[in-house]
Amino acid sequence: MSFISTWAWPLAVIGGSVAYRKARGKPVLFFGVPGASFQERNASGHSKSSLLSRLGGASNCLVVAVVRDRVVIRPWFPFTLMFLPEIYNLEFEFRVQDVVNATPVKSVFGNRLDLSFRNSAGETEAVALYLRNPDRFVESLGRPASIVAVAGA
């Protein structure tokens, strides 16, 4: 009986998260974005929306992609399960034209790209991304260099 109860609650949480994602039109089995002009799998980062999202974040489990006029930032499967993207605010999809700023920052933890953008409600959100090729990401946005601010300038 304890074997069943040990596995019952994780399976219930996984099932609930799958149902939640399906009901909201979010992918469960997400591995990448077909036809992307830029795509990095195994990127790291965190939302700057709360203390919890800054502490939690994602380590080597994000897909960051630019496809046509959209930027997609989302964890790949199985990190889409157990409400992790919702708890840590790790899932974004927005128009390239809504990028407000992309600022490269050198830090103790590696090179970071601070990205801010307007969400669908018109509010500005910010995310820190640790990419292997941040310059190529910024180039793929196809936006004027004015969106990129040099840290300290």
C-alpha positions in Angstrom: 0.0 0.0 0.0 2.8 2.5 0.8 4.3 1.8 -2.7 1.0 3.1 -4.2 0.8 6.1 -2.0 4.4 7.0 -2.6 3.8 7.2 -6.3 0.2 8.5 -6.2 0.9 12.1 -5.4 3.7 12.7 -8.0 1.6 11.1 -10.7 -1.4 13.3 -9.6 0.7 16.4 -9.8 2.1 15.4 -13.2 -1.4 14.6 -14.5 -2.7 17.9 -13.2 0.1 19.8 -14.9 -0.5 18.1 -18.2 -4.2 18.9 -18.0 -3.5 22.5 -17.0 -1.1 23.0 -20.0 -3.5 21.3 -22.4 -6.4 23.5 -21.2 -4.3 26.6 -21.8 -3.0 25.6 -25.2 0.6 25.1 -24.0 2.8 22.3 -25.3 3.6 19.4 -23.0 6.1 17.5 -25.3 8.1 20.6 -26.2 11.6 20.0 -27.6 12.2 23.0 -29.9 10.8 25.4 -32.5 10.8 24.2 -36.1 12.1 26.8 -38.7 13.7 29.0 -36.1 16.3 31.5 -37.3 18.0 31.2 -33.9 17.6 28.4 -31.4 19.5 27.4 -28.4 18.5 24.4 -26.4 20.0 23.9 -22.9 20.0 27.6 -22.2 19.7 28.8 -18.6 17.9 31.8 -17.1 15.4 33.2 -14.8 12.5 35.6 -14.7 13.0 38.8 -12.8 9.4 39.0 -11.8 9.8 37.8 -8.1 12.3 36.7 -5.6 11.1 33.1 -6.1 11.7 33.2 -9.8 15.1 34.7 -9.4 16.1 32.0 -6.9 14.5 29.1 -8.9 15.2 29.7 -12.5 16.3 27.1 -15.0 19.7 25.5 -15.5 20.4 24.1 -18.9 16.7 23.3 -19.6 15.4 26.2 -21.6 14.8 26.5 -25.3 15.4 30.1 -26.5 14.3 30.7 -30.1 13.5 33.4 -32.7 11.1 32.2 -35.3 9.7 34.7 -37.9 8.5 37.7 -35.7 8.3 35.8 -32.4 10.6 35.1 -29.5 10.0 31.8 -27.6 11.5 31.0 -24.2 10.2 27.8 -22.7 11.6 24.8 -20.9 11.8 21.6 -22.8 10.2 18.3 -21.8 10.2 16.9 -19.1 10.7 20.3 -17.4 7.3 21.4 -18.7 5.8 19.1 -16.0 4.8 19.5 -12.4 3.9 23.2 -12.8 7.6 24.3 -12.9 7.2 26.9 -15.7 4.3 28.4 -13.9 5.9 28.4 -10.4 9.2 30.0 -11.7 7.7 32.1 -14.5 9.9 30.4 -17.1 7.6 30.5 -20.2 7.4 33.4 -22.6 6.3 34.0 -26.1 6.2 37.6 -27.5 6.7 39.5 -30.7 10.2 40.6 -31.7 8.8 44.2 -32.0 8.0 44.1 -28.2 11.6 43.7 -27.2 12.4 46.8 -25.2 16.1 46.1 -24.4 18.7 43.4 -24.7 21.7 44.2 -22.5 24.8 42.0 -22.3 26.2 41.8 -18.7 29.5 40.3 -17.6 29.1 38.6 -14.2 30.7 36.2 -11.8 28.2 33.5 -12.9 29.0 33.9 -16.7 27.9 36.2 -19.5 24.2 37.1 -19.1 21.8 38.8 -21.4 19.2 40.9 -19.7 16.2 41.0 -21.9 13.1 43.1 -21.3 10.0 43.1 -23.3 6.3 44.1 -23.3 3.9 41.2 -22.7 0.4 40.9 -24.2 -1.0 43.1 -21.4 1.4 45.9 -22.3 3.5 45.5 -19.1 7.2 45.3 -19.2 8.8 42.0 -18.1 12.4 41.1 -17.7 14.3 37.8 -18.0 18.0 37.0 -17.5 19.3 34.5 -20.1 22.6 32.6 -20.1 23.2 31.8 -23.8 26.2 30.3 -25.5 25.8 32.8 -28.3 24.0 35.9 -27.1 25.3 38.0 -30.0 23.6 35.7 -32.6 20.4 35.9 -30.6 20.4 39.7 -30.7 21.3 39.6 -34.4 18.4 37.3 -35.1 16.0 39.8 -33.7 16.6 41.9 -36.8 16.1 45.0 -34.7 18.1 48.2 -34.7 21.2 48.2 -32.5 19.5 50.7 -30.3 17.7 47.9 -28.4 21.1 46.7 -27.2 22.5 48.7 -24.4 26.1 48.1 -23.3 26.3 47.5 -19.5 27.6 50.5 -17.8 27.0 52.9 -20.7 
